[in-house]
Amino acid sequence: MKSFYFAILVCMLFVTADAQSQSSISGTITNITGEPITKARVVLKRMHKQTHTNDSGEYSLTNLSAGKYVIMASRIGFKEERKEIILAANEVRRVDFTLQERTHQTEDVIVAVSKTPNEIPVTIGKISAAPMDVPQSMMALERDVLEQQQIGTLSDALKNVNGVYQMGATGGYQEEIAGRGFSFSSSNTFKNGVRFNNSVMPEMSSLERLEVLKGSSAILFGNVAAGGVLNLVTKKPIFTNGGELTLRAGSFGQYKPTLDIYGSFLNSDVAAYRVNTSYERGGSFRDNV
């Protein structure tokens, strides 16, 4: 008898559970013109239950219990829409959605193509050639490296070059560069391929890149260039109108604004200009204009 009553109780529980699970929600999802939206996502938030619409834009959620629900419909390219419903026991509810297309545009995707340092031609070897084609040991530091590392002095930039280093400062107003045991004097320091007095610290904001030809083979390009040759390449005028204004601040009351303006004269494709200027005050090493 106990087994009989237990079986009856189990059957009643199943019947009750089945009776509580007969509610359902179905409907159609269309756009504002009435066309069905396929593969739209329908989520029943309370039960974390979801489904998708078929080719006719129809969906169905079954085996639901009575209660309050939030049902959401979404599709890529359309605005999400949600509705709150109260579902009764054994109720078959129809909930339709009309989704509106998103009007705002997606953000622009910019694809930048750049050459690696081994592909960009350098002029330190008297001819424009890629570093891989130059038989001597050399290295080029491009403008993006100088900007990313926030290079302020020439010695800071040369920390990226093996075998080239700062051997003196002369009271903080001069950078004495050496490579492989030999000093870089005015005889083997160039700016745009022309020798210049390297006793004055170069302004880094005016440089486009640095080229270093290392080793004794660089003696072919200078009188006493046993340690190598350093070539500073300055920024050149470009025909695209634009500019850049930056401000750097640091310890010891340092601040340094820089201005870089470039473009073409009267939209000409023959003549262009570039104005690059800076001012520096304070800092731990110098206080110059």
C-alpha positions as CSV (number, residue, x, y, z in Angstrom):
1,M,0.0,0.0,0.0
2,K,2.8,2.4,0.8
3,S,4.3,1.8,-2.6
4,F,0.9,2.5,-4.2
5,Y,0.4,5.8,-2.4
6,F,4.0,6.8,-3.3
7,A,3.4,6.2,-7.0
8,I,0.2,8.2,-6.9
9,L,2.0,11.1,-5.2
10,V,4.7,11.1,-7.8
11,C,2.2,11.1,-10.6
12,M,0.4,14.1,-9.0
13,L,3.7,16.0,-8.8
14,F,4.4,15.4,-12.5
15,V,0.9,16.4,-13.5
16,T,1.2,19.6,-11.4
17,A,4.5,20.4,-12.8
18,D,3.3,19.8,-16.3
19,A,0.3,22.0,-15.6
20,Q,2.5,24.8,-14.5
21,S,4.7,24.6,-17.6
22,Q,2.0,24.9,-20.3
23,S,2.5,28.7,-20.9
24,S,4.3,29.9,-24.0
25,I,5.2,33.1,-25.8
26,S,5.4,33.4,-29.6
27,G,5.4,36.1,-32.1
28,T,7.0,37.7,-35.2
29,I,9.8,40.2,-35.5
30,T,9.7,42.6,-38.5
31,N,11.2,45.9,-39.5
32,I,9.3,49.2,-39.9
33,T,8.2,48.2,-43.5
34,G,6.8,44.9,-42.3
35,E,9.4,42.6,-43.7
36,P,10.4,39.7,-41.4
37,I,13.8,39.8,-39.7
38,T,15.5,36.5,-39.7
39,K,18.0,35.2,-37.1
40,A,16.9,37.9,-34.7
41,R,17.8,37.1,-31.0
42,V,15.0,36.8,-28.5
43,V,15.9,36.6,-24.8
44,L,13.7,35.9,-21.9
45,K,15.6,37.7,-19.1
46,R,14.2,36.1,-16.0
47,M,14.9,32.5,-17.1
48,H,18.0,33.3,-19.1
49,K,16.3,31.5,-22.0
50,Q,16.7,32.5,-25.6
51,T,15.9,31.6,-29.2
52,H,16.2,33.0,-32.7
53,T,13.7,33.8,-35.4
54,N,13.3,31.5,-38.5
55,D,13.1,32.6,-42.1
56,S,9.6,34.0,-41.6
57,G,10.7,36.1,-38.7
58,E,8.8,33.9,-36.2
59,Y,9.9,32.7,-32.8
60,S,8.5,30.6,-29.9
61,L,9.3,30.1,-26.2
62,T,7.6,27.2,-24.6
63,N,7.4,25.4,-21.2
64,L,7.1,28.6,-19.2
65,S,5.7,29.1,-15.8
66,A,3.4,31.9,-14.8
67,G,5.0,35.2,-13.7
68,K,6.4,38.5,-14.8
69,Y,9.0,38.5,-17.6
70,V,11.1,40.9,-19.6
71,I,11.5,39.8,-23.2
72,M,14.1,41.4,-25.5
73,A,14.6,41.3,-29.2
74,S,17.7,42.3,-31.0
75,R,19.6,42.0,-34.3
76,I,22.8,43.5,-35.7
77,G,22.0,46.7,-37.5
78,F,18.8,47.3,-35.5
79,K,17.9,48.9,-32.2
80,E,17.2,46.6,-29.3
81,E,13.6,46.5,-28.1
82,R,12.2,45.1,-24.9
83,K,8.8,44.5,-23.4
84,E,7.5,43.6,-20.0
85,I,4.7,41.0,-19.8
86,I,2.8,39.2,-17.0
87,L,2.2,35.6,-18.1
88,A,-0.7,33.7,-16.5
89,A,-0.8,29.9,-16.0
90,N,-1.5,27.9,-19.2
91,E,-1.5,31.2,-21.2
92,V,-0.4,31.3,-24.8
93,R,0.8,34.9,-25.3
94,R,1.7,36.5,-28.6
95,V,4.3,39.3,-28.5
96,D,5.4,40.9,-31.8
97,F,8.3,43.3,-32.2
98,T,9.0,45.9,-34.8
99,L,12.7,46.8,-34.8
100,Q,14.1,50.1,-36.1
101,E,17.3,50.2,-38.1
102,R,20.3,52.0,-36.5
103,T,20.8,55.4,-38.1
104,H,24.3,56.2,-36.8
105,Q,27.3,55.2,-38.7
106,T,30.0,53.0,-37.4
107,E,33.4,54.5,-36.6
108,D,36.0,54.8,-39.4
109,V,38.5,52.0,-39.6
110,I,41.9,53.3,-40.6
111,V,44.4,50.8,-42.0
112,A,47.9,52.2,-41.9
113,V,50.6,50.6,-44.1
114,S,54.2,51.4,-43.1
115,K,57.6,50.0,-43.9
116,T,59.8,48.3,-41.4
117,P,63.1,50.0,-40.4
118,N,64.9,47.5,-42.7
119,E,62.9,48.7,-45.8
120,I,63.0,52.5,-45.4
121,P,65.8,53.9,-47.5
122,V,68.6,55.7,-45.7
123,T,71.1,58.3,-47.1
124,I,74.0,57.9,-44.7
125,G,75.8,55.6,-47.2
126,K,75.9,58.4,-49.8
127,I,73.1,56.7,-51.8
128,S,69.5,55.9,-50.9
129,A,69.5,52.2,-49.9
130,A,67.7,50.0,-47.5
131,P,69.6,49.1,-44.4
132,M,69.6,45.4,-45.4
133,D,71.4,46.4,-48.6
134,V,74.2,48.4,-46.9
135,P,77.2,46.2,-46.2
136,Q,78.1,48.1,-43.0
137,S,76.5,47.8,-39.6
138,M,73.9,50.6,-39.3
139,M,70.6,51.5,-37.6
140,A,67.9,54.0,-38.3
141,L,65.5,55.5,-35.6
142,E,62.3,56.7,-37.1
143,R,60.0,59.5,-35.9
144,D,57.5,57.1,-34.4
145,V,60.1,55.7,-32.0
146,L,61.2,59.2,-30.9
147,E,57.5,60.1,-30.2
148,Q,56.6,56.9,-28.4
149,Q,59.7,57.1,-26.1
150,Q,59.2,60.9,-25.7
151,I,62.8,61.5,-26.6
152,G,64.1,64.9,-25.3
153,T,67.8,64.7,-26.0
154,L,70.1,63.1,-28.5
155,S,71.7,60.8,-25.9
156,D,68.2,59.5,-25.0
157,A,67.6,58.5,-28.6
158,L,71.0,56.8,-28.9
159,K,70.2,54.5,-26.1
160,N,68.4,52.5,-28.7
161,V,71.7,52.0,-30.7
162,N,74.1,49.3,-29.6
163,G,77.7,50.5,-29.3
164,V,76.9,54.2,-29.3
165,Y,76.7,56.1,-26.1
166,Q,77.2,59.5,-24.3
167,M,80.6,59.8,-22.8
168,G,80.3,63.3,-21.4
169,A,78.0,66.3,-20.9
170,T,80.3,69.4,-20.4
171,G,78.2,70.9,-17.7
172,G,74.9,69.8,-19.2
173,Y,75.2,72.1,-22.3
174,Q,76.8,69.6,-24.6
175,E,76.4,66.0,-25.4
176,E,79.7,64.2,-26.2
177,I,78.8,61.1,-28.2
178,A,81.1,58.1,-28.7
179,G,80.9,54.8,-30.5
180,R,83.0,51.7,-30.1
181,G,85.6,53.7,-28.2
182,F,85.9,56.6,-30.6
183,S,84.3,60.0,-30.1
184,F,81.8,61.5,-32.6
185,S,83.2,64.9,-33.4
186,S,82.0,67.5,-35.9
187,S,83.9,65.6,-38.6
188,N,81.7,62.5,-38.4
189,T,78.4,64.1,-37.3
190,F,76.1,65.1,-40.1
191,K,72.7,66.9,-40.5
192,N,71.0,66.0,-43.8
193,G,74.3,64.7,-45.0
194,V,76.2,67.9,-44.3
195,R,78.7,68.3,-41.4
196,F,77.7,70.6,-38.6
197,N,79.0,71.8,-35.3
198,N,77.9,69.1,-32.8
199,S,78.9,71.1,-29.8
200,V,75.3,72.4,-29.6
201,M,72.5,70.1,-28.5
202,P,70.2,69.4,-31.5
203,E,66.5,70.1,-31.0
204,M,64.8,66.7,-31.2
205,S,61.4,68.0,-32.2
206,S,62.8,69.1,-35.5
207,L,64.2,65.6,-36.4
208,E,62.5,63.1,-38.6
209,R,64.9,60.3,-37.9
210,L,68.5,59.4,-36.9
211,E,70.8,57.3,-39.0
212,V,73.9,55.7,-37.4
213,L,76.6,53.9,-39.4
214,K,78.7,52.0,-36.9
215,G,82.2,50.5,-37.1
216,S,85.6,51.4,-38.7
217,S,84.2,51.1,-42.2
218,A,82.5,54.5,-41.6
219,I,85.9,56.1,-42.0
220,L,85.2,56.2,-45.7
221,F,82.7,59.0,-44.9
222,G,84.7,61.1,-42.5
223,N,88.1,62.3,-41.6
224,V,88.3,60.6,-38.2
225,A,85.3,58.3,-38.2
226,A,86.7,55.2,-36.8
227,G,83.7,54.8,-34.4
228,G,81.0,55.5,-36.9
229,V,79.0,58.2,-38.6
230,L,75.8,59.9,-37.2
231,N,73.4,61.6,-39.6
232,L,70.5,63.7,-38.3
233,V,67.6,63.9,-40.8
234,T,65.3,66.9,-40.2
235,K,61.6,67.2,-41.0
236,K,60.8,68.1,-44.6
237,P,58.0,70.2,-46.1
238,I,55.0,68.2,-47.2
239,F,52.0,69.1,-49.4
240,T,49.3,67.9,-47.0
241,N,48.0,70.8,-44.9
242,G,48.2,70.1,-41.2
243,G,50.0,70.7,-38.0
244,E,50.7,69.6,-34.4
245,L,50.9,71.3,-31.1
246,T,52.4,69.5,-28.1
247,L,53.2,70.4,-24.5
248,R,55.6,68.5,-22.3
249,A,55.9,69.1,-18.6
250,G,58.2,67.5,-16.0
251,S,60.1,67.9,-12.8
252,F,62.3,70.9,-11.8
253,G,59.7,73.2,-13.3
254,Q,60.2,71.9,-16.9
255,Y,57.8,72.7,-19.6
256,K,58.3,72.6,-23.3
257,P,55.7,73.5,-26.0
258,T,56.4,72.6,-29.6
259,L,54.7,73.7,-32.8
260,D,54.8,72.0,-36.2
261,I,52.9,73.5,-39.1
262,Y,53.1,72.2,-42.7
263,G,51.3,72.4,-46.0
264,S,51.5,73.6,-49.6
265,F,51.5,77.2,-50.8
266,L,48.1,78.1,-52.1
267,N,47.3,74.4,-52.7
268,S,50.3,74.2,-55.0
269,D,51.8,70.8,-56.0
270,V,55.2,72.5,-56.5
271,A,56.0,74.6,-53.4
272,A,55.4,73.5,-49.8
273,Y,56.4,74.8,-46.4
274,R,57.1,73.6,-42.9
275,V,57.5,75.6,-39.7
276,N,58.9,73.8,-36.6
277,T,59.6,75.7,-33.4
278,S,59.8,75.0,-29.7
279,Y,60.6,76.6,-26.4
280,E,62.0,74.9,-23.3
281,R,62.3,76.2,-19.7
282,G,63.5,74.4,-16.6
283,G,64.5,70.8,-16.3
284,S,67.2,69.0,-14.4
285,F,69.9,69.5,-17.1
286,R,69.3,72.8,-18.9
287,D,67.2,75.9,-19.1
288,N,67.4,77.0,-22.7
289,V,65.2,78.5,-25.4
